[in-house]
């Protein structure tokens, strides 16, 4: 059985051009507005910390734009579809197309080509471009924004190194590679059996070794009696990379898909409690671009009928649906991070729910 694709006609080029043209125009306009407002908000930091104009433009805003495009791609896909489709419906162009023998399914063909182009762009940004651009943004913010200079590391860092072994690090500074306090805890059957503690511990990122002038080992016997032993010149190697000490939710956003997959495998092997956050990020890289098809289906089906209230009513209903989709995304992500739902199901569930809404609206659309 051969699958036949419909030929590409003048009408297809017209719809596809309107779709992508409206999408690009809307994204470009909002980017200009957001950049201006963001610059006005941060100009005091830029001036006080002497941020060079070249760094502001090329290191920060040029790398900020891909993230913003992808963040609001679904919303503006939806708005673009509804805006020009409802306009065509209001001018009875869609009625003329359907009266001329074109099926509604055939009408959807150029729309889905446009959705494919947007989904491909979003996928490329998600998997490869944005992680690299986010690194540059993070470095710039750490250097030139007072509010973000210490945002990479929590004051209290607690990480599982391997099953039964945990590291606690307090006040770690990337600049000095030093922590005010370092502890290495050992557990057996859920009970702490020993803990190594050291003040003013220094970390060597290349060798992954921690050193300190003095340290203490506390051990606990079966009766929970505690024994202290003090030593000099700590020099210990643990399976912890400097990147893992950063905030996991921010860290994974700076990883390309290959790095993210390796990091997920590594954390699974360690039994890390951050696995759910990483899995949400991993599934989201694929689920969000696919939403372009779902939102396009809803947008065309909703706005192809001529109604009283015209374009304004369609845009109002469509925007409410789109914000509902975004709200569902955030809602289910929190369920996944808390462990209430499996990460894969939680991330893909908004697409599944809104696909059913799209199918319902498609069946109600004028044929």
FENHUMO-V675895 format. One record per residue. OMEGA is omega as a letter, one per 30 degrees, with the letter a starting at -180 (* if undefined). Layout:
# FENHUMO-V675895
<<OMEGA> <OMEGA>>
This chain:
# FENHUMO-V675895
<<a> <l> <a> <l> <a> <l> <a> <a> <a> <l> <l> <l> <l> <a> <a> <l> <l> <a> <a> <l> <l> <l> <a> <a> <a> <l> <a> <a> <a> <l> <l> <a> <a> <l> <l> <a> <a> <l> <l> <a> <a> <a> <l> <l> <a> <a> <a> <a> <l> <l> <l> <a> <l> <l> <l> <a> <a> <a> <a> <a> <l> <l> <l> <a> <l> <l> <a> <l> <a> <a> <a> <a> <a> <a> <a> <l> <a> <a> <a> <a> <a> <a> <a> <l> <l> <l> <l> <l> <a> <l> <l> <l> <a> <l> <l> <l> <a> <l> <l> <l> <l> <l> <l> <l> <l> <l> <a> <a> <l> <l> <a> <l> <l> <l> <l> <l> <a> <l> <l> <l> <a> <l> <l> <l> <a> <a> <a> <a> <a> <l> <l> <a> <l> <l> <l> <l> <a> <l> <l> <a> <l> <a> <a> <l> <a> <a> <a> <a> <a> <a> <a> <a> <l> <l> <l> <l> <a> <a> <l> <a> <l> <a> <l> <a> <a> <l> <l> <a> <a> <l> <l> <l> <l> <a> <a> <a> <a> <l> <l> <l> <l> <l> <l> <a> <l> <l> <l> <a> <l> <a> <l> <l> <l> <l> <l> <a> <l> <l> <l> <a> <a> <a> <l> <a> <a> <a> <a> <l> <l> <l> <l> <a> <a> <l> <a> <l> <l> <l> <a> <l> <a> <l> <l> <l> <a> <l> <l> <l> <a> <a> <l> <l> <l> <l> <a> <l> <l> <a> <a> <l> <a> <l> <a> <l> <l> <l> <a> <a> <l> <a> <a> <l> <l> <a> <l> <a> <l> <l> <a> <l> <l> <l> <l> <l> <a> <a> <l> <l> <l> <a> <a> <l> <l> <a> <a> <l> <a> <l> <l> <l> <a> <a> <a> <l> <a> <a> <a> <l> <a> <a> <l> <l> <a> <a> <l> <l> <l> <a> <a> <a> <a> <a> <a> <a> <l> <a> <l> <a> <l> <a> <a> <l> <l> <a> <l> <l> <a> <l> <l> <l> <a> <l> <l> <l> <l> <l> <l> <l> <a> <a> <a> <l> <l> <l> <a> <a> <l> <l> <l> <l> <l> <a> <a> <l> <a> <a> <a> <a> <l> <l> <a> <a> <a> <l> <l> <l> <l> <l> <l> <a> <l> <l> <l> <a> <l> <l> <*>>
